[in-house]
């Protein structure tokens, strides 16, 4: 299908590369170490896209788990690398779509949506938990198609850097 495009980059951790297919299709866990054209035996697992997938955001690998952000459904999944099992999934409170990739640091997963709303999610554990939200979009007057932010949250020297259009 010529209308499909592949945006997320593969991410590796714990001997598995996570590769996301576009447009609400499955996510694949591929065993590392292969070369050339790989057969189906190189697949460790294939996700049920109704449980987790990513159309645009590149998943994060942090503290031994993958974190997969579904930009359209506003959900995050914490995924066990070897089995592909979703340890938890949860809906992120959001008024807008996510396209920025999640960022992991200090026991947290940081997400930012088009309107500049940042959600902070507790990494790991056995349940989804949003520990904080902050609105960096301000009073921007957005029209259809406008965005305040598409850039991911950056981490350096113990600080978070959050880029939005009017700040």
C-alpha positions, 0 to 999 in steps of 0.5 A: 500500500503506497499510503503507508509510511514507516516513522518509528525507529527500531529500539533494542534492549534485552536481546530484542529489537522492537520494530513498529509497523505503521497505522495501528498495525502490530509491533514486532519483537525481533531477536538480535544477532541475525543477519541477512534476510531473516525468517519468521524464526527471528521473531520473538513475538508479534503484538496484538495491535489492539493491546499496543502499537505505535504509528509515529512515536519511537518506543523507549527502552528503560530499566529492562522494559519497553514503553510503547506510546500509541499516539492515536489512542493516547495509551502507553504500554509497558512491555516485557522484552522477551515475551512481548507481554504488556505488563500494563497499559493505560490511557494518558489524559490528553486533549491532543495527539502524541507524535513525540517519542517518550523519554525515560529518566529518573524512574519516569516516562515523559510524554508531550502531546501536540498542545504542549501537555506533558504527562509523567508516568511512573516507569515499571511497576505492575500498574499504569500511573500518571504521577504528574501533568503540566501544560506548557502550551499556554494560551496559544490559539491553535487552529486546525492543523497547528501544533505547539509541540512535536519535539520530545522531552530532552534530558541533560545534566539533571534537567528536563528540556521541553520545547514548545512553539511560543516559549 
